[in-house]
Amino acid sequence: MLAANSIWGLMSPVAKIVMLGGVVSPLVVTDLRIFGAMVMFWIVSLFGKPEHVSPKDLARLFVASLLAIVFNQGSFIFGVSLTSPGDASIITTSMPLWAMVLAAVFLKEPITGKKVMGIAAGACGALLLIIGSSQQSAVSGGGNHILGDILVLMAQLSYALYLVLFKNFVTRYSLITIMKWMFTYAFICLLPFSYDDLIATNWLALDIDSILALCYIVMFATFLSYLLIVVGQKSLRPTVAGMYNYVQPVVACIVAIALGLDSFNVVKGIAVVLIFAGVYLVTMSKSRAELPQDQ
């Protein structure tokens, strides 16, 4: 989970390289991510032992695809287009909270003091980083601020639901089998919305930096990171897995400082300490299995 979220944190500045060129839209980038990862997962699956997936489990994988990819990425992209980047970044810090509440409801995981303190510490650290680094203007680039905020919030809820509801299901099949079907379903679902943008894109206008950035987004920030996410999902409780979401602004901040786009200060140092202290507290909190024997 640490590696996956570190890769996603690096994706933000990398994606800016593509967006600044103005050749491809955010929706096209998302479609390229999903299509590229789908092809890679199917190719890798050819070299492994074939796994039969029952029709009932294929239906479950379709729902998992909707929650983890389609609704998560789709809602986020449309939400960001309507609200400000600063608001979107702040709202993304709600995902671990959603994961904790949903795990309590569906998996009967206890809401302990350590979990609450850890999520609060991580959220404070992430907010310090985001607010301290943001240079947002008072005017959003979108036309409906409230709707945009709601869509970004729904993206976080969708992903938290995936972590909770499919915690046990993902152990039934191999990582490649799960991912190839999820990305296939996601590509089919998103293609009708992105088709016009894909046709209108001037692919020959992409420069070498944009092409390399797109390769990173597809190969590392999608293919590799989603493999790592399933590994983490199999091994960790949903609340713990969700806490690693706070690593993303840390990585984005470090990269910005390394590129000379930002500077390090005491506030950022405190923010990083709060985030990792929060992850530690939630990781050390008691699970449902551990709680009864300590009572």
C-alpha positions as CSV (number, residue, x, y, z in Angstrom):
1,M,0.0,0.0,0.0
2,L,2.9,2.3,0.7
3,A,4.5,1.6,-2.7
4,A,1.2,2.0,-4.5
5,N,0.3,5.3,-2.9
6,S,3.8,6.6,-3.4
7,I,3.5,5.8,-7.2
8,W,0.1,7.6,-7.2
9,G,1.6,10.6,-5.4
10,L,4.2,10.9,-8.1
11,M,1.5,10.6,-10.8
12,S,0.2,14.1,-10.0
13,P,3.2,16.1,-11.2
14,V,3.8,13.6,-14.0
15,A,0.2,14.0,-15.2
16,K,0.7,17.8,-15.3
17,I,3.3,17.3,-18.0
18,V,0.6,15.7,-20.2
19,M,-2.1,18.2,-19.3
20,L,0.1,21.3,-19.9
21,G,0.5,20.2,-23.5
22,G,-3.2,20.6,-24.0
23,V,-3.3,17.7,-26.5
24,V,-5.2,15.2,-24.3
25,S,-8.1,15.8,-21.9
26,P,-8.3,14.3,-18.4
27,L,-11.0,11.9,-19.7
28,V,-8.7,10.6,-22.5
29,V,-5.8,10.1,-20.0
30,T,-8.2,8.0,-17.8
31,D,-9.3,6.0,-20.8
32,L,-5.6,5.4,-21.8
33,R,-4.8,4.3,-18.2
34,I,-7.7,1.8,-18.2
35,F,-7.1,0.5,-21.8
36,G,-3.4,0.2,-21.4
37,A,-3.6,-1.6,-18.1
38,M,-6.3,-3.9,-19.4
39,V,-4.1,-5.0,-22.4
40,M,-1.1,-5.5,-20.0
41,F,-3.1,-7.7,-17.6
42,W,-4.5,-9.8,-20.4
43,I,-1.0,-10.3,-21.9
44,V,0.5,-11.3,-18.5
45,S,-2.5,-13.7,-17.9
46,L,-1.4,-15.7,-21.1
47,F,1.8,-16.8,-19.3
48,G,0.0,-18.1,-16.2
49,K,-2.3,-20.9,-15.3
50,P,-5.8,-20.2,-16.7
51,E,-8.4,-19.6,-13.9
52,H,-12.1,-20.3,-14.4
53,V,-14.3,-17.5,-12.9
54,S,-17.9,-18.4,-12.3
55,P,-20.6,-16.2,-13.7
56,K,-21.6,-15.2,-10.2
57,D,-18.1,-14.0,-9.5
58,L,-17.8,-12.3,-12.8
59,A,-20.9,-10.2,-11.8
60,R,-19.1,-9.4,-8.5
61,L,-16.0,-8.4,-10.4
62,F,-18.2,-6.0,-12.5
63,V,-19.4,-4.4,-9.3
64,A,-15.8,-4.2,-8.0
65,S,-14.8,-2.6,-11.2
66,L,-17.5,0.0,-10.9
67,L,-16.5,0.9,-7.3
68,A,-12.7,0.8,-7.6
69,I,-12.2,2.2,-11.2
70,V,-15.3,3.6,-13.0
71,F,-17.0,5.5,-10.2
72,N,-13.8,6.3,-8.4
73,Q,-11.8,7.7,-11.4
74,G,-14.8,8.9,-13.3
75,S,-16.4,10.8,-10.5
76,F,-13.1,12.3,-9.5
77,I,-12.3,13.6,-13.0
78,F,-15.7,15.2,-13.6
79,G,-15.6,16.5,-10.0
80,V,-12.2,18.2,-10.5
81,S,-13.5,19.8,-13.7
82,L,-16.2,21.5,-11.7
83,T,-14.5,22.4,-8.5
84,S,-11.0,23.8,-7.6
85,P,-7.9,21.5,-7.3
86,G,-7.5,22.6,-3.8
87,D,-11.0,21.6,-2.7
88,A,-10.6,18.3,-4.5
89,S,-7.3,17.6,-2.7
90,I,-8.8,18.3,0.7
91,I,-11.8,16.2,0.1
92,T,-9.7,13.2,-0.8
93,T,-8.5,13.1,2.8
94,S,-11.9,11.8,3.7
95,M,-11.3,8.3,2.3
96,P,-9.8,6.7,5.4
97,L,-12.7,8.0,7.5
98,W,-15.1,6.4,5.0
99,A,-13.2,3.2,5.2
100,M,-13.3,3.2,9.0
101,V,-17.0,3.8,9.2
102,L,-17.9,1.3,6.4
103,A,-15.6,-1.4,8.0
104,A,-17.5,-0.9,11.3
105,V,-20.8,-1.3,9.5
106,F,-20.1,-4.2,7.1
107,L,-17.2,-6.0,8.8
108,K,-18.0,-5.2,12.4
109,E,-14.5,-3.8,12.9
110,P,-14.3,-1.8,16.1
111,I,-13.8,2.0,16.0
112,T,-11.1,2.3,18.6
113,G,-9.5,5.4,20.1
114,K,-6.2,4.7,18.2
115,K,-8.1,4.6,14.9
116,V,-9.8,7.9,15.5
117,M,-6.6,9.5,16.7
118,G,-4.6,8.1,13.8
119,I,-7.1,9.2,11.2
120,A,-7.4,12.7,12.8
121,A,-3.5,13.0,12.9
122,G,-3.2,11.8,9.3
123,A,-6.0,14.1,8.1
124,C,-4.4,17.1,9.8
125,G,-1.0,16.4,8.3
126,A,-2.5,16.0,4.8
127,L,-4.5,19.2,5.1
128,L,-1.4,21.1,6.3
129,L,0.5,19.9,3.2
130,I,-2.3,20.6,0.8
131,I,-3.2,24.0,2.2
132,G,0.4,25.0,2.6
133,S,1.3,24.0,-1.0
134,S,-1.8,25.0,-2.9
135,Q,-1.8,28.2,-4.9
136,Q,-5.4,28.0,-5.8
137,S,-7.3,31.1,-6.9
138,A,-10.6,32.2,-5.6
139,V,-12.3,31.4,-8.8
140,S,-12.7,27.8,-9.8
141,G,-12.2,26.6,-13.3
142,G,-15.6,24.8,-13.2
143,G,-19.1,25.9,-13.3
144,N,-20.7,24.1,-10.3
145,H,-18.5,24.2,-7.2
146,I,-20.9,22.2,-5.0
147,L,-21.6,19.5,-7.5
148,G,-17.9,19.1,-8.1
149,D,-17.2,18.7,-4.4
150,I,-20.0,16.1,-4.1
151,L,-18.6,14.1,-7.0
152,V,-15.1,14.1,-5.6
153,L,-16.5,13.0,-2.2
154,M,-18.5,10.2,-4.0
155,A,-15.2,9.1,-5.6
156,Q,-13.7,8.6,-2.1
157,L,-16.8,6.8,-0.8
158,S,-16.8,4.5,-3.9
159,Y,-13.2,3.5,-3.3
160,A,-13.7,3.0,0.4
161,L,-16.7,0.7,-0.4
162,Y,-14.5,-1.4,-2.7
163,L,-11.8,-1.8,0.0
164,V,-14.5,-2.9,2.6
165,L,-16.9,-5.0,0.5
166,F,-14.3,-6.9,-1.5
167,K,-11.8,-7.4,1.3
168,N,-12.5,-11.2,1.4
169,F,-13.5,-11.7,-2.2
170,V,-10.1,-10.8,-3.7
171,T,-8.5,-13.8,-2.0
172,R,-10.4,-16.2,-4.2
173,Y,-8.5,-15.6,-7.4
174,S,-5.0,-14.5,-8.5
175,L,-4.1,-10.8,-8.8
176,I,-3.9,-11.0,-12.6
177,T,-7.3,-12.7,-13.0
178,I,-9.0,-10.1,-10.8
179,M,-7.4,-7.1,-12.4
180,K,-7.9,-8.2,-16.1
181,W,-11.6,-8.6,-15.6
182,M,-12.0,-5.4,-13.5
183,F,-10.2,-3.3,-16.1
184,T,-12.0,-4.9,-19.0
185,Y,-15.4,-4.0,-17.4
186,A,-14.1,-0.5,-16.6
187,F,-13.0,0.1,-20.2
188,I,-16.3,-1.0,-21.6
189,C,-18.2,1.3,-19.2
190,L,-16.1,4.4,-19.8
191,L,-15.6,4.1,-23.6
192,P,-19.1,5.6,-24.5
193,F,-18.2,8.7,-22.4
194,S,-14.7,9.1,-23.8
195,Y,-15.2,8.1,-27.4
196,D,-15.7,11.6,-28.8
197,D,-12.6,12.9,-27.0
198,L,-10.5,9.9,-28.2
199,I,-11.5,10.6,-31.8
200,A,-10.9,14.3,-31.6
201,T,-7.4,13.9,-30.0
202,N,-4.4,14.9,-32.2
203,W,-2.1,12.0,-31.3
204,L,0.7,13.2,-33.6
205,A,1.0,16.4,-31.6
206,L,2.2,14.6,-28.5
207,D,5.9,15.4,-27.7
208,I,8.3,12.9,-26.2
209,D,7.9,14.1,-22.6
210,S,4.1,13.6,-22.8
211,I,4.6,10.2,-24.3
212,L,7.0,9.1,-21.5
213,A,4.6,10.6,-18.9
214,L,1.7,8.6,-20.4
215,C,3.8,5.4,-20.3
216,Y,4.6,6.1,-16.6
217,I,0.9,6.6,-15.9
218,V,-0.2,3.4,-17.6
219,M,2.7,1.1,-16.6
220,F,3.4,2.2,-13.1
221,A,0.5,4.4,-11.8
222,T,-2.1,1.9,-13.1
223,F,-0.8,-1.6,-13.9
224,L,1.8,-1.9,-11.1
225,S,0.0,0.2,-8.5
226,Y,-3.3,-1.7,-8.8
227,L,-1.5,-5.0,-8.4
228,L,0.1,-3.7,-5.3
229,I,-3.3,-2.4,-4.0
230,V,-4.8,-5.9,-4.2
231,V,-1.8,-7.4,-2.3
232,G,-2.4,-4.8,0.4
233,Q,-6.1,-5.3,0.3
234,K,-5.6,-9.1,0.9
235,S,-3.2,-8.5,3.9
236,L,-4.5,-5.4,5.6
237,R,-7.8,-4.3,7.3
238,P,-9.7,-1.7,5.1
239,T,-9.0,1.1,7.6
240,V,-5.3,0.5,7.6
241,A,-5.2,0.2,3.8
242,G,-7.2,3.4,3.5
243,M,-4.7,5.3,5.8
244,Y,-1.9,5.0,3.2
245,N,-3.9,7.4,1.1
246,Y,-2.2,10.1,3.1
247,V,1.1,9.2,1.6
248,Q,0.2,10.7,-1.7
249,P,0.4,14.4,-0.7
250,V,3.7,13.6,1.0
251,V,5.2,12.2,-2.2
252,A,3.8,15.0,-4.3
253,C,5.3,17.6,-1.9
254,I,8.7,15.9,-1.9
255,V,8.7,15.8,-5.8
256,A,7.7,19.5,-5.9
257,I,10.5,20.4,-3.6
258,A,13.0,18.3,-5.5
259,L,12.0,20.1,-8.8
260,G,12.3,23.5,-7.2
261,L,8.5,24.1,-7.4
262,D,8.1,24.3,-3.7
263,S,10.3,24.7,-0.6
264,F,10.6,22.8,2.7
265,N,9.6,24.4,5.9
266,V,8.7,23.5,9.5
267,V,5.0,23.2,8.7
268,K,5.7,20.6,6.0
269,G,8.0,18.7,8.5
270,I,5.2,18.7,11.1
271,A,2.7,17.5,8.4
272,V,4.9,14.6,7.4
273,V,5.3,13.5,11.0
274,L,1.6,13.7,11.7
275,I,0.8,11.6,8.6
276,F,3.2,8.8,9.4
277,A,2.2,8.9,13.1
278,G,-1.4,8.6,12.0
279,V,-0.6,5.6,9.8
280,Y,1.3,4.0,12.7
281,L,-1.6,4.5,15.2
282,V,-4.2,3.0,12.8
283,T,-1.9,0.0,12.0
284,M,-1.4,-0.7,15.7
285,S,-5.1,-0.4,16.6
286,K,-6.9,-3.6,17.5
287,S,-8.9,-5.6,14.9
288,R,-12.2,-7.3,15.6
289,A,-10.3,-10.6,16.1
290,E,-7.9,-9.1,18.6
291,L,-10.4,-7.1,20.7
292,P,-12.3,-9.9,22.6
293,Q,-9.2,-11.6,23.9
294,D,-8.0,-8.3,25.5
295,Q,-11.2,-7.6,27.3
